[in-house]
Amino acid sequence: MPDLEDGQSVEVQGSGSNRYTLKNVGGVYSCSCPAWRNQSRGIEQRTCKHLRAYRGEEAERARLGDAALQPARRAAGGAAKAEGPPVLLAERWDGVTDPTGWWMSEKLDGVRAYWDGERFVSRLGNTYMAPAWFVDGLPPAKLDGELWIDRGKFQATVSVVRRQDRSDHWRQVSYVVFDAPEQGGPFEDRLAEVARLLVGHPHARAHPHERCAGLDHLRAELARVESLRGEGLMLRKPGSRYVAGRSSTLLKVKTFHDAEARVVAHLPGAGRHKGRLGALQVELPDGTRFSVGTGLSDAEREAPPPVGSIITFRYQELSDGNVPRFPSYVGVRHDVAWEGTAPPARRAPKKKAAPAGESPSRKAAAPAVSVTVPSPTRRLEHGEGDKFWEVEQQGCELYIRFGRLGKAGQTRLKVFPDEPSAAAEAAKLAGQKLRKGYTEV
């Protein structure tokens, strides 16, 4: 039977005059037909009559297993549901808590995986189909860690571990373990037990930790890790226990923030990206909508994350309208539930000074209102030079970001005496870029 190579697509005849597109992206097969799109299963577990006809029943059965070819089991609310393991989740470091004496480690840009003694399970309870040679020798004890390839390889890791064929692609992956949930005792004892359990294993290892000597040490280590394209740092309180759910005994430290959003639309591209995706229109859990157009590869623009999928994006800070500034695409998330995702920490609006002679305390506090504020950003790209340039006005401030396509780029801030002056400068700078061959996206 024919098959699709990774990245290949083919058009097939449906019923009547309808034609549908079959694709293979990283071992995840899809079809543009309604039967495939409207399933409640995860995208890596879906099939349809067109895929079965093209690839063959046996090939689809080998890819998905017998259970996946049956109708999805549904929970009480009607949606398919699997129960996830009781994992410990981190809070964000507030910048105030003294890190001295805490255990410090690099935050890995991988896929969270809970080893239940027999298999790898995601936070939502889905099984990662690791090859037998990968898991051979792992202990029957429960472990918590990350399936990880390397810094900046999040999407590549997802593509491997979401495959259902237990392929040799797993040879790129390591299981980096940072806890043993059921060993009991303080963190130090559990970490020592992890190191003991994994001695000599070819594909799994304990994650290294070091004591934080203070704020300067934390900042220096964060700068080092981020200079290597790392995610950031994790802080673990000494002597802390493993508990299910979010805990202030585990903190993540990052210069850039990240959050999850749901894709609600595909925005068409222009210039270099004409005829394919220009940006993803996404939505936060509180309803705030904005566009994410940076960080997407050419392949992802050709086959973008489907509407309804959950993505992780990175951003610098929130605007006064609580919209993420300079959001950049990281990858699709398969291990988080949208209903349980919290929006980014919201920033209080700037207070206006009270008129002369009037006490601020006499003013009534305005009620908090959640609104969607469009980000006043202009983005230009230079196809031949593979470069981008963005300008965003926030009152009297201009945030200017530039760099190579697909990279985070650099950011500069300009402050003006009033908003019209800032707007005039933004228009002038954009005009200069257009004259140099840039195209507005």
C-alpha positions as CSV (number, residue, x, y, z in Angstrom):
1,M,0.0,0.0,0.0
2,P,1.2,3.6,-0.5
3,D,2.2,5.7,2.4
4,L,3.1,9.3,3.2
5,E,6.6,10.3,4.1
6,D,7.0,12.8,6.9
7,G,5.9,16.3,5.6
8,Q,4.2,14.8,2.5
9,S,0.5,15.4,1.6
10,V,-1.8,13.9,-1.0
11,E,-5.3,14.7,-2.3
12,V,-7.8,11.9,-2.4
13,Q,-11.4,11.6,-3.8
14,G,-14.2,11.6,-1.2
15,S,-17.8,10.8,-1.7
16,G,-19.5,12.7,-4.6
17,S,-17.4,15.6,-5.8
18,N,-15.5,16.3,-2.5
19,R,-11.8,15.9,-2.4
20,Y,-9.8,15.8,0.8
21,T,-6.1,16.2,1.8
22,L,-4.2,13.6,3.7
23,K,-1.0,14.7,5.5
24,N,1.8,13.2,7.6
25,V,3.5,15.7,10.0
26,G,5.9,14.1,12.4
27,G,4.1,10.7,12.3
28,V,0.7,12.4,13.0
29,Y,-1.6,11.5,10.1
30,S,-4.6,13.8,9.3
31,C,-7.4,14.3,6.8
32,S,-9.3,17.4,5.9
33,C,-12.6,15.6,5.9
34,P,-15.3,16.4,8.6
35,A,-15.2,12.9,10.1
36,W,-11.5,13.3,11.0
37,R,-11.8,17.0,12.1
38,N,-14.8,16.5,14.4
39,Q,-13.5,13.6,16.5
40,S,-13.0,14.2,20.2
41,R,-9.8,12.1,20.3
42,G,-6.3,13.7,20.3
43,I,-5.1,14.4,16.8
44,E,-2.5,11.7,16.9
45,Q,-5.2,9.1,17.7
46,R,-7.6,10.0,14.8
47,T,-8.3,8.1,11.6
48,C,-11.0,8.0,9.0
49,K,-12.1,5.9,6.0
50,H,-9.9,7.9,3.6
51,L,-6.7,7.2,5.7
52,R,-7.7,3.6,6.0
53,A,-8.4,3.3,2.3
54,Y,-5.1,5.0,1.4
55,R,-2.7,3.4,3.9
56,G,-4.6,0.2,4.5
57,E,-6.5,-1.2,7.5
58,E,-3.4,-3.1,8.8
59,A,-1.2,0.0,8.6
60,E,-3.7,2.1,10.6
61,R,-4.2,-0.7,13.1
62,A,-0.4,-1.0,13.6
63,R,-0.2,2.8,14.0
64,L,-3.1,3.2,16.4
65,G,-3.9,-0.2,17.9
66,D,-7.3,-1.9,18.1
67,A,-8.6,0.4,20.8
68,A,-8.0,3.6,18.9
69,L,-10.0,2.3,16.0
70,Q,-13.1,2.0,18.2
71,P,-15.3,4.9,19.2
72,A,-13.7,7.1,22.0
73,R,-14.9,6.5,25.5
74,R,-16.7,9.5,26.9
75,A,-16.9,10.9,30.4
76,A,-20.1,12.1,32.2
77,G,-20.0,15.4,30.4
78,G,-19.8,13.8,27.0
79,A,-16.1,14.5,26.3
80,A,-13.5,11.8,26.0
81,K,-11.4,11.9,29.2
82,A,-8.4,10.2,30.6
83,E,-7.2,10.6,34.2
84,G,-3.8,12.0,34.6
85,P,-1.2,11.3,37.4
86,P,-1.0,13.4,40.5
87,V,2.0,15.6,39.5
88,L,3.6,18.5,41.4
89,L,3.2,21.8,39.5
90,A,5.3,25.0,39.9
91,E,4.3,28.5,40.8
92,R,6.1,31.5,39.3
93,W,8.9,33.0,41.3
94,D,7.7,36.4,42.5
95,G,11.2,38.1,42.5
96,V,10.9,38.6,46.3
97,T,11.3,35.2,47.8
98,D,14.9,34.7,48.9
99,P,16.3,31.8,46.8
100,T,19.3,31.3,49.1
101,G,19.7,27.6,50.0
102,W,17.0,26.5,47.5
103,W,17.9,23.7,45.1
104,M,18.4,25.2,41.6
105,S,18.2,23.4,38.3
106,E,17.7,24.2,34.6
107,K,14.1,24.2,33.4
108,L,14.0,21.8,30.5
109,D,12.2,22.5,27.3
110,G,10.7,19.0,26.9
111,V,7.6,17.0,27.5
112,R,6.6,16.2,31.1
113,A,6.3,12.5,31.5
114,Y,5.3,10.4,34.6
115,W,6.7,6.9,34.7
116,D,4.1,4.8,36.6
117,G,6.4,1.8,36.8
118,E,5.3,0.3,33.4
119,R,4.7,3.2,31.0
120,F,5.1,6.9,30.4
121,V,2.0,8.9,31.0
122,S,1.3,12.6,30.2
123,R,-0.3,15.1,32.7
124,L,-3.7,14.3,31.1
125,G,-3.3,10.6,31.4
126,N,-2.3,9.8,27.8
127,T,0.3,7.1,27.1
128,Y,3.6,7.9,25.3
129,M,4.5,4.8,23.3
130,A,8.2,4.4,24.0
131,P,10.1,1.5,22.4
132,A,10.8,-1.6,24.6
133,W,14.6,-0.9,24.3
134,F,14.1,2.6,25.7
135,V,12.2,1.6,28.9
136,D,14.1,-1.7,29.5
137,G,15.8,-1.4,32.9
138,L,13.6,1.5,34.2
139,P,12.5,0.7,37.8
140,P,9.0,-0.3,38.9
141,A,9.0,2.8,41.1
142,K,7.1,5.9,40.0
143,L,9.3,8.7,38.6
144,D,8.6,12.3,37.5
145,G,10.7,13.9,34.7
146,E,10.9,15.2,31.2
147,L,11.4,13.5,27.8
148,W,13.9,15.8,26.4
149,I,16.1,16.1,23.3
150,D,18.0,19.4,23.7
151,R,17.5,23.1,24.3
152,G,15.3,24.7,21.7
153,K,14.0,21.3,20.5
154,F,10.5,21.3,22.2
155,Q,8.6,20.8,18.9
156,A,11.0,18.1,17.8
157,T,10.5,16.3,21.1
158,V,6.7,16.5,20.8
159,S,6.9,15.0,17.3
160,V,8.9,12.0,18.5
161,V,7.0,11.2,21.7
162,R,3.6,11.6,20.1
163,R,4.3,9.0,17.5
164,Q,2.6,5.7,17.9
165,D,5.1,3.5,16.2
166,R,7.8,3.1,18.9
167,S,10.3,4.1,16.3
168,D,14.1,4.7,16.4
169,H,13.4,8.4,16.5
170,W,13.4,7.8,20.3
171,R,17.2,7.4,20.2
172,Q,17.4,11.3,20.2
173,V,15.4,11.4,23.5
174,S,16.5,11.2,27.1
175,Y,14.3,10.7,30.2
176,V,15.6,13.3,32.6
177,V,14.2,12.6,36.1
178,F,13.8,15.2,38.9
179,D,11.7,13.4,41.4
180,A,10.4,10.1,42.8
181,P,6.9,10.9,43.9
182,E,6.2,7.8,46.1
183,Q,9.5,7.5,47.8
184,G,8.5,9.8,50.6
185,G,10.8,12.0,52.7
186,P,12.3,15.3,51.9
187,F,13.3,16.3,48.4
188,E,17.0,15.6,49.0
189,D,16.3,12.0,49.9
190,R,14.0,11.5,46.9
191,L,16.6,13.0,44.5
192,A,19.3,10.7,45.9
193,E,16.9,7.7,45.3
194,V,16.4,8.8,41.7
195,A,20.2,8.8,41.1
196,R,20.5,5.3,42.7
197,L,17.6,3.9,40.6
198,L,19.0,5.2,37.3
199,V,22.7,4.3,37.7
200,G,23.9,3.0,34.4
201,H,20.7,3.4,32.4
202,P,21.5,4.3,28.8
203,H,18.4,6.5,28.2
204,A,17.5,7.9,31.7
205,R,19.4,10.0,34.2
206,A,18.8,12.2,37.3
207,H,18.5,15.9,36.7
208,P,21.4,17.8,38.3
209,H,20.7,20.3,41.0
210,E,22.8,22.8,43.0
211,R,22.3,24.9,46.0
212,C,21.6,28.6,45.2
213,A,24.0,30.9,47.0
214,G,21.8,33.9,46.7
215,L,20.2,36.4,44.3
216,D,23.4,37.1,42.4
217,H,24.0,33.4,41.9
218,L,20.4,33.0,40.6
219,R,20.7,35.8,38.1
220,A,24.1,34.7,36.8
221,E,22.9,31.1,36.3
222,L,19.7,32.3,34.6
223,A,21.7,34.4,32.2
224,R,24.0,31.5,31.5
225,V,21.2,29.1,30.7
226,E,19.2,31.6,28.6
227,S,22.4,32.4,26.6
228,L,22.5,28.7,25.7
229,R,18.8,28.9,24.5
230,G,17.6,27.3,27.7
231,E,14.1,27.8,29.1
232,G,15.1,29.2,32.5
233,L,15.5,27.8,36.0
234,M,13.5,25.8,38.6
235,L,13.8,26.4,42.4
236,R,12.9,23.6,44.8
237,K,12.5,24.4,48.5
238,P,14.9,22.3,50.7
239,G,13.3,19.6,52.7
240,S,10.0,19.9,50.7
241,R,7.6,17.0,50.2
242,Y,6.0,15.9,46.9
243,V,2.4,17.0,46.7
244,A,-0.1,16.9,43.9
245,G,-1.1,20.2,42.3
246,R,0.5,23.7,42.4
247,S,2.9,24.4,45.3
248,S,5.0,27.3,46.4
249,T,7.8,24.8,47.2
250,L,8.5,24.6,43.4
251,L,9.1,27.8,41.5
252,K,10.0,28.6,37.9
253,V,12.3,31.5,37.1
254,K,12.4,33.0,33.6
255,T,13.2,36.3,31.9
256,F,10.5,35.6,29.3
257,H,7.0,34.5,30.4
258,D,5.1,31.8,28.7
259,A,1.4,30.8,28.6
260,E,-1.1,28.8,26.7
261,A,-3.7,30.0,24.3
262,R,-6.3,28.4,22.0
263,V,-6.1,28.9,18.2
264,V,-9.3,30.5,17.0
265,A,-8.4,31.4,13.4
266,H,-5.7,31.3,10.7
267,L,-4.8,34.7,9.4
268,P,-3.5,34.8,5.8
269,G,0.1,35.8,5.1
270,A,1.4,38.6,2.8
271,G,4.7,39.3,1.1
272,R,7.0,36.3,1.7
273,H,4.2,34.4,3.4
274,K,1.5,35.1,0.7
275,G,-0.5,31.9,0.1
276,R,0.1,30.4,3.5
277,L,-0.3,31.2,7.2
278,G,0.7,34.7,8.2
279,A,-0.3,34.5,11.9
280,L,-2.4,32.5,14.4
281,Q,-5.3,34.4,16.0
282,V,-5.4,33.0,19.5
283,E,-7.5,33.4,22.6
284,L,-6.6,33.4,26.3
285,P,-9.0,31.7,28.8
286,D,-10.4,35.2,29.8
287,G,-11.4,35.9,26.2
288,T,-8.5,38.2,25.3
289,R,-7.6,37.8,21.6
290,F,-4.4,38.7,19.8
291,S,-2.2,37.4,17.0
292,V,1.0,35.3,17.1
293,G,3.0,35.6,13.9
294,T,6.6,35.1,15.1
295,G,8.4,31.9,15.8
296,L,6.6,29.8,13.2
297,S,8.8,27.8,10.8
298,D,8.0,27.6,7.1
299,A,6.8,24.0,7.5
300,E,4.4,25.2,10.3
301,R,3.1,28.0,8.1
302,E,2.3,25.4,5.5
303,A,0.6,23.1,8.0
304,P,-0.3,25.3,10.9
305,P,-1.8,24.1,14.3
306,P,-5.5,23.4,13.7
307,V,-8.2,25.7,15.0
308,G,-9.1,24.6,18.5
309,S,-5.6,23.3,19.4
310,I,-3.7,24.7,22.4
311,I,-0.3,26.3,21.8
312,T,2.4,27.6,24.1
313,F,3.7,31.1,23.3
314,R,6.4,33.2,24.8
315,Y,6.1,36.9,25.6
316,Q,8.0,39.7,27.3
317,E,5.3,41.4,29.4
318,L,1.7,42.5,29.4
319,S,0.6,45.8,27.9
320,D,-1.6,48.2,29.8
321,G,-4.5,46.5,28.1
322,N,-3.3,43.1,29.5
323,V,-2.3,41.9,26.0
324,P,1.0,39.9,25.8
325,R,3.7,42.0,24.2
326,F,5.7,40.5,21.3
327,P,4.2,37.0,21.5
328,S,6.3,34.3,19.9
329,Y,5.1,30.8,19.0
330,V,6.8,27.9,20.8
331,G,4.7,24.8,19.9
332,V,1.5,22.8,20.2
333,R,0.6,21.5,23.7
334,H,-1.0,18.1,24.0
335,D,-0.5,17.7,27.7
336,V,-2.7,20.5,29.1
337,A,-6.4,20.8,29.4
338,W,-7.8,24.1,28.2
339,E,-10.4,24.3,31.0
340,G,-7.7,24.2,33.6
341,T,-5.3,26.7,32.1
342,A,-4.9,30.0,33.9
343,P,-4.3,33.2,32.0
344,P,-1.0,35.1,32.4
345,A,-0.7,37.1,35.5
346,R,-2.5,40.4,34.9
347,R,-0.8,43.7,35.5
348,A,-2.5,46.5,37.3
349,P,-3.2,49.5,35.1
350,K,-1.1,52.6,35.6
351,K,-2.7,55.1,38.0
352,K,-3.2,58.7,36.8
353,A,-2.0,61.4,39.2
354,A,-4.7,63.2,41.1
355,P,-5.4,66.8,40.2
356,A,-3.7,69.4,42.4
357,G,-5.5,69.8,45.7
358,E,-7.3,66.6,45.5
359,S,-6.4,63.6,47.6
360,P,-6.1,60.3,45.7
361,S,-8.1,58.6,48.5
362,R,-11.2,60.7,47.6
363,K,-11.4,59.0,44.2
364,A,-13.6,55.9,44.0
365,A,-11.8,52.8,42.7
366,A,-13.0,51.8,39.2
367,P,-14.3,48.3,39.0
368,A,-12.1,45.8,37.2
369,V,-13.3,45.1,33.7
370,S,-11.8,42.4,31.4
371,V,-11.7,43.7,27.9
372,T,-10.0,42.7,24.7
373,V,-7.6,45.5,23.5
374,P,-5.9,45.1,20.1
375,S,-2.2,45.5,20.2
376,P,-1.2,48.5,18.1
377,T,1.7,46.7,16.4
378,R,3.0,47.0,12.8
379,R,5.1,44.1,11.5
380,L,7.2,44.2,8.4
381,E,9.3,41.4,6.9
382,H,12.1,41.3,4.3
383,G,11.8,38.0,2.4
384,E,15.2,38.2,0.7
385,G,17.0,39.1,3.9
386,D,15.0,36.7,6.0
387,K,14.4,39.5,8.5
388,F,11.5,41.0,10.5
389,W,10.9,44.4,12.1
390,E,8.1,45.3,14.5
391,V,7.0,48.5,16.2
392,E,4.4,48.7,19.0
393,Q,3.1,51.9,20.5
394,Q,2.0,51.9,24.1
395,G,1.1,55.5,24.9
396,C,4.3,57.6,24.8
397,E,6.5,54.5,24.4
398,L,7.6,52.7,21.3
399,Y,8.8,49.1,21.6
400,I,10.9,48.2,18.5
401,R,11.8,44.5,17.9
402,F,13.9,43.2,15.0
403,G,15.9,40.2,14.0
404,R,15.9,37.0,11.8
405,L,12.7,35.3,11.0
406,G,12.0,32.4,13.4
407,K,14.2,34.0,16.2
408,A,13.2,36.0,19.2
409,G,15.1,39.1,18.0
410,Q,16.2,42.2,20.0
411,T,14.0,44.8,21.6
412,R,14.6,48.5,22.0
413,L,12.5,51.1,23.8
414,K,12.0,54.7,22.8
415,V,10.1,57.2,25.1
416,F,8.6,60.4,23.7
417,P,7.0,63.5,25.4
418,D,3.5,62.7,24.1
419,E,1.6,60.1,22.1
420,P,1.4,62.0,18.8
421,S,5.3,62.3,18.8
422,A,5.5,58.5,19.4
423,A,3.0,57.8,16.6
424,A,4.9,60.0,14.1
425,E,8.2,58.3,14.9
426,A,6.6,54.9,14.4
427,A,5.2,55.9,11.0
428,K,8.6,57.4,10.0
429,L,10.5,54.2,11.0
430,A,8.0,52.0,9.2
431,G,8.3,54.1,6.1
432,Q,12.0,53.8,6.1
433,K,11.7,50.0,6.3
434,L,9.2,49.9,3.4
435,R,11.6,51.9,1.2
436,K,14.3,49.4,2.0
437,G,12.2,46.5,0.5
438,Y,10.3,45.3,3.6
439,T,6.6,44.2,3.2
440,E,3.9,44.9,5.8
441,V,2.4,41.7,7.2
